[in-house]
Every structure is written in structure tokens, then in C-alpha cells.
């Protein structure tokens, strides 16, 4: 089963969303574990400071850390629920640790006895709410040191990172109280809280994935809608329906692709129209001399026209016209197929143009036209070109000017040498060419501008052949209205040395 683009896009979007959700889930999962453990350690640090204050007060009364250490279980008993002051004080008379002074207990009367204040508990002090219950291992991780940093309570493993706080009395450090930080959670309430958070996180991830599925399907359909329209339009174009257009309703890449498709369809339509016109023009150009030949031959056969020199001269002229058209079509076909051969070498443009101009002087004079040239005296400039193709190019341009310029007019050939290019200009006097005709002057069609048609004109393909020759030499050819009243054609070819 083949998976379509829509399904692949949906699966890719869903996979990307799933990976993102999974990554977020793992990061938040790790953050909850580490963050909550950090929070517990911070809370225990705060409890440690409160416990330090209470132990310092006890030390101020007893004057011995050993006594304080012996009573440490009293300070580590978790408080049950109940109003402040409702808990009985710890039992009196706990065994004295070794080294305690003989009268330590005597100095502290029993609870409620005259001169002995009641047992002070943290939850009895104004402004101090009872701290949260500590874990069962709080006392096991507690370390108490005297002023000389001797351990009097707890156990300090070698190399352990214990957080100590100083115990200060009367402006002097009398001891240190430390706590081994937790490395993992162990209390049931804490583990229950973490488990609940992870369950909520897992449910949130599942909801996000469900929403991704719901939004991915319409998004995939919406993104593929213009692609389907382009595919359908392409099939219609392949069937020859060049009027096909697709709707452009966005400015993104798909919108630009749709506009390019419409431009392509328009260009194909224009090319098809030009091809049909081209075939019609060729048929017309071929039919005219063939019709004349047929008429002349039938007239001779019927005895209407004698088979004399004038008849054969007319038949020969029509055959030459037909041969020129076929030869131009052949040259144009070779150029379009890239099979037109070029033998490029060093060409001096000044000498080449002077030679060609000398050959056309007589022909222009016979037609009653004035032909002038403007060629620079510099002869060191050179082109890397095929001299025979350049002769064909210039001959076509000058022949075009010779045949279409009104008698008594003029034609000019100019060469301008620039820093990196040679500019060849051929312009003549009336008749001129309209703007619409200028735009189609180099098209591959034997149709000629209506204002410059002549009975003895050529095939009309000469300028199209000129365009191919100039393009093969890396140059440009343009046409515009001439200041003399006719047509101006400008050819620009790059100047370069031999490779």
C-alpha cells in the first residue's frame, strides 16, 4: 500500500509533535524529581537553622554540648496535630551523658516546679508556626559539633558534603550544626506527591498528542489542496488545454508556484498560437510561388503563354524565391536544434564591416538609395567569432534595409568600439515599423511588417536567423524606430581575445 503525501505529512507532523512532547515530558519529569528534592533540602536547611537556634538556647542554659546531645531526641520528636501548647513536655530525668556536671539536673527543677518555667516548644513561640514534620531519617543525617569541630552528635562520613551552620552565643561561635543532604526521596507523602505530578504530566502529554492529531489532519488537507490543484492543472496542460489557470490565494511558496504555473500556461498558450501562425505563414509563403509556378506551367501547356525566355525567366524567379524560403527554414531549424556549426577565431570587426560595406555599395546605388558608413580607424580591436556567420548576419541586416527602404531614401552602417564590446548599428529611412511590429520582429515567422512588405522581399525569416547567430556569439540584438524615419537594428558583441 502506497502512502500518499497527505498521509506522510500527517505522520511526519504527528511524529514531530510526539517527539517534542516526549522530550518535554522527560525534561519536566527530571526537573520535578530534582526540583522537589532540592526543595526538600532547602526546607530542611530552614528547619536546621530553627533547630540551631533552639539548641543554642539549650546550650546557654546547660553550658555543655554533651547535655544538649543527650537531649537531642527530645528536639527531634515530630509534633502531632493539635493546638499550640497542648503537647506535654518531654519527661524529666533523662540519663546524663558521660562528662555531665553532677548538679546539672539539680539546676533544672521539674516542670511546674517553682522557679522553673514551663518547657518551651517551637510551636508555643509567638509568630513561629510549627514546622512541617521531618522525615524519619532527619536525626540520622544530623551532625552536631562543638567549637573545636569535634562531633558530639551524629556521624560525619569522610568526604561527605555536609551543610554546617554556626551556632553563636554571646557573639562567639560555640558550635556547628550540619545536615547531610538528601540524595533521593523516601517519605511516602513525598513519593505520593511526585507520583501525582507525573500522572498529571502524562495526562497532559496525552491531551497534547490528541490535539495534535485533531489539528494535523485538516492542516495536511489544507496544505495539499493547492498541490492537488496544480497536479490537475498540469494534467490539463499536458492534454493541450493551455487556457488552464489555477487559483492563487496565498503569498507563500505554494502561491509563488501557482503564479509560476499560470505564467507557464500563458507562455505555452502564446507559443502554441505563434506555432499555428508560423505554420500558416509558411504555408502561405510556400503556396504563393507554387501557385505562380503551377499557373505559368499550365498556361504554357494550354498554349495560352508561349514557352519563351520571358516565361522561363519568370519560372526561374519563382523557383529562386521558393529555394530561399526553404533554405531560410533549414537554417532556422538548424539554429533551433543547436546544430548550426560555428568556426570561431580572431576577427577584426573594422576590416570585416568595411569589406561587407564595399560589396553593398553598388546594390544600394542601383536601388536609388544612399548608403553611408561610419567606421573607426582603430584596427586593433578583435572579436572571437565565426567570420562567415558574421558575414551572414550583416548581409541579412543590409539586405533587409535594401529591400524595405523607399527609393530615394538612405541607409547607414555604424561601428562603435566600447571598452568591452563592439556595437554594430544598421538604420534606414522610411517606412517605419509600429511598436507592435517591433515586439515581434525577431519571431520565427515568415510574416513581415505590413508597412515594409515588398513584392520582391525575402522569406521574412532573416531577422530570426540573425537573432540566433548573435545569441550564439554571446551578444544581443535589438530593434527600435530610427531617427531617419525607418528601422534601427543594433547588435552588441563582446570584445575578447582568443582562448
VOLUM-249443 format. One line per 2 residues: for each residue x, z, y of C-alpha. Coordinates in steps of 0.1 Angstrom, whole numbers, plus 5000, padded with zeros to 4 digits. Layout:
BEGIN
X,Z,Y | ... $
//
This chain:
BEGIN
5000,5000,5000 | 5014,4989,5033 $
5013,5014,5062 | 5003,4999,5095 $
5017,5005,5129 | 4989,5029,5138 $
4994,5050,5107 | 5032,5051,5112 $
5028,5060,5148 | 5003,5087,5139 $
5026,5101,5112 | 5056,5100,5135 $
5038,5118,5163 | 5025,5144,5138 $
5059,5148,5123 | 5075,5153,5157 $
5048,5178,5166 | 5052,5196,5133 $
5090,5199,5137 | 5086,5212,5173 $
5060,5238,5161 | 5082,5248,5132 $
5112,5251,5155 | 5092,5273,5179 $
5078,5293,5151 | 5113,5301,5137 $
5127,5309,5171 | 5098,5332,5181 $
5099,5347,5146 | 5136,5355,5150 $
5130,5367,5186 | 5102,5391,5176 $
5124,5406,5149 | 5154,5410,5171 $
5135,5418,5202 | 5114,5445,5187 $
5144,5461,5171 | 5161,5460,5205 $
5130,5476,5220 | 5130,5504,5194 $
5167,5511,5201 | 5160,5512,5238 $
5132,5537,5233 | 5154,5558,5211 $
5180,5558,5238 | 5154,5572,5262 $
5145,5598,5237 | 5181,5606,5232 $
5185,5613,5270 | 5155,5637,5269 $
5168,5654,5238 | 5202,5657,5255 $
5186,5675,5285 | 5168,5699,5262 $
5200,5706,5241 | 5219,5712,5273 $
5193,5738,5284 | 5196,5754,5250 $
5234,5754,5253 | 5231,5771,5287 $
5212,5799,5270 | 5232,5804,5239 $
5266,5793,5251 | 5275,5778,5217 $
5271,5743,5203 | 5271,5758,5168 $
5240,5777,5175 | 5224,5746,5190 $
5234,5726,5159 | 5219,5753,5137 $
5186,5750,5155 | 5187,5712,5156 $
5159,5707,5130 | 5136,5725,5155 $
5142,5699,5181 | 5138,5670,5156 $
5103,5680,5142 | 5078,5653,5152 $
5048,5665,5172 | 5014,5662,5156 $
4985,5651,5177 | 4969,5678,5199 $
4967,5690,5235 | 5000,5702,5251 $
5008,5739,5243 | 4986,5740,5213 $
5015,5740,5188 | 5031,5773,5175 $
5067,5778,5184 | 5093,5774,5157 $
5100,5805,5135 | 5124,5830,5149 $
5153,5843,5129 | 5168,5811,5115 $
5201,5818,5099 | 5231,5818,5122 $
5257,5792,5116 | 5293,5804,5109 $
5311,5814,5141 | 5280,5825,5159 $
5284,5857,5180 | 5270,5888,5164 $
5245,5895,5191 | 5232,5860,5197 $
5199,5868,5181 | 5197,5901,5198 $
5199,5884,5232 | 5168,5864,5224 $
5137,5886,5219 | 5110,5873,5196 $
5083,5851,5210 | 5058,5870,5232 $
5081,5900,5234 | 5086,5915,5269 $
5114,5896,5288 | 5112,5865,5265 $
5094,5835,5279 | 5073,5816,5256 $
5091,5787,5236 | 5093,5757,5259 $
5083,5724,5243 | 5087,5690,5258 $
5050,5684,5258 | 5045,5716,5278 $
5066,5705,5307 | 5045,5691,5337 $
5050,5654,5342 | 5065,5648,5308 $
5041,5634,5283 | 5050,5639,5246 $
5074,5612,5234 | 5063,5589,5206 $
5070,5602,5171 | 5105,5593,5160 $
5114,5578,5126 | 5123,5599,5097 $
5160,5588,5099 | 5164,5597,5136 $
5181,5630,5127 | 5203,5614,5101 $
5216,5590,5128 | 5221,5617,5154 $
5257,5629,5163 | 5265,5659,5185 $
5300,5666,5198 | 5314,5694,5218 $
5335,5690,5250 | 5366,5682,5229 $
5346,5655,5210 | 5345,5675,5178 $
5315,5667,5157 | 5292,5698,5154 $
5262,5680,5141 | 5256,5647,5122 $
5281,5622,5108 | 5300,5596,5127 $
5311,5568,5104 | 5345,5552,5111 $
5342,5522,5133 | 5305,5526,5140 $
5291,5515,5174 | 5275,5548,5185 $
5260,5551,5219 | 5271,5585,5234 $
5256,5601,5265 | 5275,5630,5282 $
5259,5664,5283 | 5266,5680,5317 $
5261,5717,5327 | 5271,5732,5360 $
5289,5700,5369 | 5311,5699,5338 $
5308,5679,5306 | 5301,5703,5279 $
5294,5679,5250 | 5283,5644,5239 $
5252,5633,5222 | 5251,5600,5203 $
5229,5579,5181 | 5237,5552,5156 $
5216,5521,5165 | 5191,5508,5140 $
5201,5477,5121 | 5167,5470,5107 $
5131,5482,5109 | 5120,5506,5082 $
5089,5525,5095 | 5056,5514,5081 $
5039,5513,5116 | 5067,5491,5130 $
5066,5468,5100 | 5029,5466,5102 $
5031,5456,5139 | 5057,5429,5132 $
5036,5416,5103 | 5006,5413,5126 $
5026,5394,5152 | 5039,5370,5126 $
5004,5364,5113 | 4991,5356,5148 $
5021,5333,5154 | 5014,5315,5121 $
4977,5310,5130 | 4987,5297,5165 $
5011,5272,5148 | 4983,5260,5125 $
4959,5256,5155 | 4985,5236,5174 $
4990,5213,5144 | 4952,5208,5141 $
4950,5199,5178 | 4980,5175,5173 $
4960,5158,5145 | 4929,5155,5167 $
4948,5141,5197 | 4972,5118,5178 $
4945,5097,5162 | 4928,5085,5194 $
4962,5082,5211 | 4975,5060,5184 $
4944,5038,5186 | 4947,5036,5224 $
4983,5026,5223 | 4978,4999,5197 $
4947,4984,5214 | 4968,4962,5237 $
4992,4953,5209 | 4962,4940,5188 $
4950,4920,5218 | 4985,4905,5222 $
4986,4897,5184 | 4952,4880,5186 $
4962,4860,5217 | 4994,4849,5200 $
4974,4835,5171 | 4952,4816,5196 $
4983,4802,5214 | 4997,4791,5180 $
4964,4772,5174 | 4969,4753,5207 $
4945,4774,5229 | 4967,4775,5259 $
4939,4788,5282 | 4941,4822,5263 $
4948,4852,5285 | 4949,4889,5277 $
4937,4917,5300 | 4963,4936,5319 $
4952,4972,5326 | 4984,4992,5328 $
5018,4991,5346 | 5039,5003,5317 $
5059,4983,5292 | 5028,4971,5274 $
5014,4960,5307 | 5045,4940,5316 $
5044,4925,5281 | 5008,4914,5287 $
5018,4898,5320 | 5047,4880,5303 $
5023,4868,5277 | 4999,4854,5303 $
5029,4837,5321 | 5040,4822,5288 $
5004,4809,5281 | 5003,4794,5316 $
5037,4777,5311 | 5027,4763,5277 $
4995,4750,5293 | 5014,4733,5321 $
5039,4719,5296 | 5011,4705,5274 $
4994,4690,5305 | 5028,4675,5315 $
5034,4662,5280 | 5000,4644,5279 $
5006,4630,5313 | 5041,4619,5302 $
5027,4601,5272 | 5000,4585,5293 $
5026,4573,5318 | 5049,4560,5292 $
5020,4541,5275 | 5011,4527,5309 $
5047,4517,5317 | 5052,4501,5283 $
5018,4483,5284 | 5024,4466,5317 $
5054,4445,5307 | 5040,4439,5272 $
5007,4427,5287 | 5026,4403,5310 $
5047,4390,5281 | 5016,4385,5260 $
4998,4367,5288 | 5028,4344,5295 $
5033,4336,5258 | 4996,4329,5253 $
4995,4307,5284 | 5023,4287,5270 $
5007,4285,5236 | 4974,4273,5251 $
4992,4248,5273 | 4980,4264,5305 $
5016,4270,5316 | 5045,4248,5307 $
5074,4262,5288 | 5098,4256,5316 $
5127,4275,5333 | 5103,4295,5355 $
5083,4307,5326 | 5114,4318,5306 $
5128,4335,5338 | 5096,4355,5341 $
5096,4364,5305 | 5132,4375,5307 $
5125,4397,5337 | 5097,4415,5318 $
5119,4419,5288 | 5146,4435,5310 $
5121,4458,5326 | 5110,4469,5291 $
5146,4473,5280 | 5154,4495,5310 $
5124,4517,5303 | 5133,4521,5266 $
5170,4528,5275 | 5160,4554,5300 $
5137,4571,5275 | 5165,4570,5249 $
5190,4586,5274 | 5164,4613,5284 $
5157,4621,5247 | 5195,4625,5240 $
5198,4648,5270 | 5169,4669,5259 $
5183,4672,5224 | 5218,4681,5237 $
5232,4650,5221 | 5243,4633,5253 $
5281,4631,5249 | 5304,4642,5278 $
5342,4635,5280 | 5352,4657,5308 $
5385,4655,5326 | 5401,4657,5361 $
5380,4637,5386 | 5388,4632,5423 $
5354,4631,5440 | 5365,4613,5471 $
5380,4584,5452 | 5350,4582,5429 $
5324,4581,5456 | 5344,4556,5476 $
5346,4533,5446 | 5309,4535,5439 $
5300,4530,5476 | 5321,4498,5478 $
5301,4484,5449 | 5268,4491,5465 $
5276,4477,5500 | 5267,4442,5491 $
5235,4451,5474 | 5222,4472,5503 $
5231,4443,5527 | 5211,4418,5505 $
5181,4441,5509 | 5184,4442,5546 $
5194,4479,5546 | 5222,4497,5564 $
5245,4517,5541 | 5270,4542,5556 $
5293,4568,5540 | 5309,4600,5553 $
5338,4610,5530 | 5365,4635,5539 $
5401,4624,5540 | 5412,4652,5516 $
5420,4638,5482 | 5435,4670,5465 $
5401,4684,5455 | 5391,4678,5419 $
5362,4682,5396 | 5362,4689,5359 $
5336,4663,5349 | 5328,4632,5329 $
5336,4603,5353 | 5312,4579,5335 $
5283,4603,5337 | 5291,4609,5374 $
5290,4572,5380 | 5256,4571,5362 $
5244,4600,5384 | 5255,4583,5417 $
5243,4549,5406 | 5208,4563,5398 $
5206,4580,5432 | 5218,4550,5452 $
5196,4526,5431 | 5166,4549,5438 $
5174,4548,5475 | 5180,4510,5474 $
5146,4502,5458 | 5124,4525,5476 $
5136,4523,5513 | 5117,4499,5535 $
5135,4468,5546 | 5154,4473,5579 $
5160,4510,5571 | 5192,4528,5563 $
5208,4550,5536 | 5237,4574,5538 $
5261,4589,5513 | 5280,4620,5523 $
5305,4643,5506 | 5312,4678,5518 $
5340,4698,5503 | 5335,4736,5504 $
5357,4764,5491 | 5344,4763,5456 $
5320,4733,5453 | 5316,4697,5463 $
5282,4687,5479 | 5271,4651,5475 $
5241,4640,5496 | 5221,4608,5495 $
5194,4603,5521 | 5174,4574,5534 $
5148,4564,5559 | 5110,4559,5554 $
5089,4560,5533 | 5090,4597,5528 $
5077,4620,5499 | 5049,4646,5502 $
5056,4682,5493 | 5036,4680,5461 $
5056,4649,5450 | 5088,4667,5458 $
5080,4695,5434 | 5075,4670,5405 $
5103,4646,5415 | 5127,4657,5386 $
5100,4660,5360 | 5103,4640,5328 $
5076,4615,5336 | 5079,4578,5345 $
5052,4582,5372 | 5066,4576,5407 $
5055,4590,5440 | 5027,4568,5454 $
5044,4564,5488 | 5076,4550,5471 $
5061,4526,5445 | 5075,4491,5443 $
5067,4462,5420 | 5104,4458,5411 $
5110,4496,5407 | 5126,4510,5375 $
5112,4533,5349 | 5109,4563,5372 $
5130,4584,5348 | 5163,4581,5367 $
5160,4614,5386 | 5151,4633,5354 $
5183,4619,5338 | 5202,4629,5370 $
5189,4664,5366 | 5202,4667,5331 $
5236,4653,5340 | 5240,4678,5369 $
5229,4707,5347 | 5255,4697,5320 $
5282,4700,5347 | 5271,4734,5358 $
5257,4722,5392 | 5224,4720,5410 $
5203,4691,5423 | 5175,4695,5450 $
5153,4672,5469 | 5138,4675,5504 $
5124,4655,5532 | 5152,4636,5551 $
5158,4637,5588 | 5158,4599,5587 $
5122,4599,5575 | 5127,4594,5538 $
5141,4614,5509 | 5173,4635,5508 $
5188,4644,5474 | 5216,4670,5474 $
5239,4675,5444 | 5263,4705,5442 $
5291,4705,5416 | 5317,4733,5412 $
5353,4726,5420 | 5376,4738,5393 $
5409,4730,5376 | 5414,4716,5342 $
5410,4743,5315 $
//
